Amino acid sequence: MNFSAKETSLSTIYTYQASILHAKAYRNLKLIKHHILIAHGLTVMQWSVLGIVNDAGAGGMRTSDIAKELDTTLAFVTTTVNFLEAKGFVTRVAHGSDKRAKMIAVAPEHIGLIDTIEQDVRRQLRESIYSRVSRDDLETFMRVLAAFSGEQKSKDD
């Protein structure tokens, strides 16, 4: 199945064809990111967890909040966090008000490394798959992903 821009018009594409395109795009993006991140010793999901924890800042965040953000199980996140902790990427820090609770935070010595990995991933994505579309189309794609994920309301809401 080979499509041109004209053939992917909403009026001419069948839903099963759109499903195939979606699945191929997902697999292709995941594979490219996998190859980029494996050089840094990370999987796509480990990188996602690390990014979310980094966004939380020095105070970190609860494992349950990471699971909620990624829409996955607590057990999966715990396993991922344990791996990242064993590799020295993250550390467990005491919660400010609940001494029993532990927050997951980026290990201070790895904060700069996260930015380095981010820049490498961006560069390689730009040079590979993102070079196939215009910046405007890529921004539209990101808005559509956000809308489909429930992160952004549609124009009709």
Secondary structure, 3 states (H helix, E strand, C coil): CCCCCHHHCCCCCCHHHHHHHHHHHHHHHHHHHHHHHHCCCCCHHHHHHHHHHHHHCCCCECHHHHHHHHCCCHHHHHHHHHHHHHCCCEEEEECCCCCCCEEEEECHHHHHHHHHHHHHHHHHHHHCHHHHCCHHHHHHHHHHHHHHHCCCCCCCC
